[in-house]
């Protein structure tokens, strides 16, 4: 696929802001012809044939987890969207399969909403999340999308180390004063020709470093939901309706020089 694309940052259950951002980007509501009992029929189309790319973390922390999942799933089913797997999506899929996970860092919001579903419906959501790719190589290799970013030598590769980088970023094994993991700042050393678009670490404004951009602007923390229009390289954002979750570290404390180091 060569685009054009609308690459959308971490949604985290903020379905109303997602709808507002799609409208701002010129998308139009286009219901599916059939109304599925779980997924409903809400979908969107762009009159100019643009494709939406989601950077993952569709779930946790926000007010409308299932609605967010349904919108993205139906857009994918309509052939107008793709989504990479985020670390919150991956953890939720393990809970949906009945595996033992810690119910924290916003997962409690997803559990509270989804535990009322029938076991078979939870299985369908788990399958949807499990089938999401870790990275997307687009526009002949000129564009790479991965949830937490990806250094050049790992583009197109598949291994446990690549999986960990895509989901969590470059690890150091250290934590900061807030008890949050400190990540290696791979983007400051990046010199690849492919534009890498990612999220994972919320920043006040989309953060460009070399040929990379972090578009997670912390909508669930009261920030904004942002999208990168490609190939235009134009940022479009809508404000959060409210602060749904208080971050462990205020977004204002994330400075440009260390914004990609730590994960909320």
N, C-alpha and C positions, 0 to 999 in steps of 0.2 A: 504494500500500500504506500502511496506517495502523498496522500493527504488531499485536500487540506484537513488539518486536525484541530480540535479544541481539546487541550489536555487539562484535565480538571484535578485540582488538589484534593487532599484528604477530606472526605465528606463527614465521616464520624456520625452518621445518623441524623444529619441536619438536612432533612428532605425539603423543607420549605426554602431554605437558602439554595439548595441545588436547583429547584424549579426556577427560582428567581434568576440564578446565574444562566440557566439554559435560555430563558427569555432574553436576557441581556445579550447573549451571544447570537440571538436570532433564530433559535430553535422554536419549533411549534409542536404543540400537543398533537399526537397522532395515535389514538388508542389502537391496541391490537384487535383483530377481528373477533377473537374469542376471549372470554373472561375466565381465566383460570382460578380455581378455588384458592390457591395459595398466592400466586403471583399477580392476580388481578389482570388488568389490561392496559395500565398506563404506560405509554411509551412516547417518544419524541422523535421528530425528524427535522432535518435542516433543509430548507428550500434550495440551498446551493450545494447540497450533497456532502457537507462536511461530516467527518467522523469524530465521535467523542472518544477520548482515551482517558481512563481513570487511573490515578496513580496508587490506588489501593487504600486500605483502612476505611472501608465503607461503614464499618460498624463501631459500636462501643461509644460511651460517653454522651451521645446526643439523644434527642427526644423521640426520634422516629426511625428506629433501626430497620424494621421490616419494610417500611415504605421505601427507604433508601435502597435496600437490597432489591426490591421489586422493580423500581425504576431502572436501575442499572442492568439487572438481569433481562428485562424486557427490551431494553435498547440493544443489548447484545444479541438477543434472539431475533431482533428485527434487522440485524446486520449493519447497524449504524454506530456501534460502540465496541470497544474492547476495554479490558481492565486487567491490571497486574495485581498479584496477591500482596496484601500488606500483612505486617506482623499481627495486627489485631484480628484481621480476617482469619489468619492461620490458627490463632489460638481459639477463636470461636468455633472453627470447624472441629477442633479436637474436643471441645466441650460438647458439641452437638453429637459427636460419635460416642459420648459416654466416657471419654478418657478423663483422667484426673488432672485438673488444672487449677491454679489459684484464681479465685473469683475476685479479681482486683483490677486496678488501672482502667476502669470503665467497663470491664466485661460484665460487671453486675447489672449494668443497664440493659445490655443485650439479653442476659439470662432472664431478667425480670419480664422482658417483653416476649421472648421466644419460648419460654418454658411452657406456656399455655397451649402451644401448638401440638398437634398429634405427632407421635414419634416418626411417622412416615414423612410428615412435612418437614420436620427438623432434618431428616435424612436428605431430603431434596435440597435444602439450603446448604448442608454440608457438602454434597456432591458439587453444587454450583461453585462453592468457594474452592474446593480441592482441584477443580479443573482450570482455575485461573493460572495463567503463566506467571513466571517469576520476572521475566523481562520481555520487552517487545523491541525488535529491531525493525525500524521503519524507514521509508524513503530511501531505499537502496543502501542502508547503513548510515545515512546522514543523521538519523534521530534514534536515540535509545531512551526507553522509559523503564524505570525500575523503581520500586517503592522507596528504598533508602539510597538510591543512586548505585553506580557501578563504575569501577575504575576500568580503564581502557582494555587492559589485558584480559579482563573477564567477560567482555562483550561476546555474546553468543555461546558462551561455555556453560557447562552444566556439571556441578559437583556439589558436595555438601558445603564447601567453602563459598562457592558462588551463591548458593541458596541463602546462607547466613548473611552474606553481604547485601543481597537484594532486600532481605527482610529487615535487617537491623543496622546496616551500615558497617563501617570499618571499626572493629572492636579493639579496645585497649585493655579491658579487664579492670579498669579503674572506675571509681564513682566520684561525683562532685559533692559539694557541701550540701546539696539537696537530696543526696542519696541516689541520684540519677546516673545512668551509665555514661561515661565519657567516650566519645567516638573519635576515631582518627579523622583528621581533616583532609580526606582524599581529594576534595574538589580544588584545594589551593595548589595541588601538584598536577592537576589534570591538564594534559596537553593534546588530547585526542581531537580528531576532526569531527567526530559525531557529537551533536548536541545531546547532552544527558539531562533529562527532565525527571525530577523526583520530588518526594515530599518527606514524610516521616517526622522531621524535626520542625516544629512550628516556629515561624519567624514573623516579625511584624509586617514586613513587606517582602515580596518575592526577592530572593537573594541570588544574584548572578556572581559566579566565580569562574573565571576562564570561560570555557564553553559548556558550562553547567548552570542549571537554575533550579532552586528549591521553591516550589509553588505552594507549600503548605503554610498558609497564613492564619492558621489557628481559629477557624470559624467556630469550633465547638467551645473554645475558650473566650468567645466574645470578640474575636478578630474578624477576619473576612474569609470568604470562599473565593479562591482565585483560579483562573484558567489562563493558559498560554495558548494563544492562537498561532498555529504553525502552518505555513512558513513565515507568516508576518512577524513573528516574535513580539506580538503585542499582548500585554497583560490586561485582562478584564476581571473585575472583582465586584462582589456584592457584600455588604456588611452583614454580620450576624444579627439576628433579631434580638438576641440576648446572650448572656454568658450562661451556657448550660452546665459547664464544669469548671471549677477553679483549678488552674494548673498548679503543679507542684512548685514550679518556678514561674514568676510573672513573665509574660512575653516581653515586656519592656526591658527585662534584665538580659535578654539575648542580644548581644552586640554583633555587628557584622563580622568582626574578626573571629568570633568563636561560635556563631550561630549554628554551624553544621557539626559542632563537636558533641552535642548532647541531645538526648532523646527524652521528650516528655511522655 
